[in-house]
Amino acid sequence: MTRIVALILSLGLLAGTPLSAVAAETAHLKLYIATSDFDTVKEDLKIAITGRGFVVDHISHISAMLDRTGKDLGATKTVYGKAESLQFCSATVSRRMMEADPANIVFCPYIIVLYTLPQDPKTVYVGYRRPLPVGTEASKASLKAVEELLDGIVKEALNIK
């Protein structure tokens, strides 16, 4: 994944694309790259989420957990500068998704991650797990709506048109 991000980043820089408009996309992940401050991006994500009427019900402090547990495991590598995930749900979108197929519960809650790497605190990576379009046509349509919701939130937070 790092190679994909590096390639896309270098292609974006060569083309003169602003970093916040660069995205890496695979079957399982969509990742945007922004040149900004971590806390500003986090606040902008929270505003984009709550602005749609959702509640951020949990924030996982991933880098703090890795730093804390790494010492107990004898790990010396610092993986992230800062890394967190924001968890939330949508009663309307989730209900449609699970009415289409009760097994779609595995895609809920929705999680958006943001992180920096230790050597570059001003490059913030923001992404989400892409819900795979599976099942019936109704299921696929509902999962597409989930992805559009997640992508819209990230693009709003990063001010991407």
Number of C-alpha atoms within 10 A of each C-alpha: 11 8 8 13 18 12 13 18 21 15 13 17 13 9 9 9 13 14 19 20 16 20 20 18 16 12 10 10 14 17 22 24 24 21 16 16 13 23 12 12 21 22 12 18 24 18 17 19 25 14 11 11 11 15 15 17 10 11 14 14 13 17 18 15 12 17 16 11 12 14 11 8 9 8 11 9 10 13 14 19 17 18 22 21 20 22 18 18 17 17 9 8 15 21 15 20 25 18 15 19 17 12 12 21 13 10 17 16 13 22 19 22 21 23 24 23 16 13 10 11 16 15 19 26 22 28 23 21 18 22 22 15 16 15 14 11 11 16 21 18 17 25 26 18 17 22 20 13 17 22 19 16 22 25 18 16 20 23 12 13 7
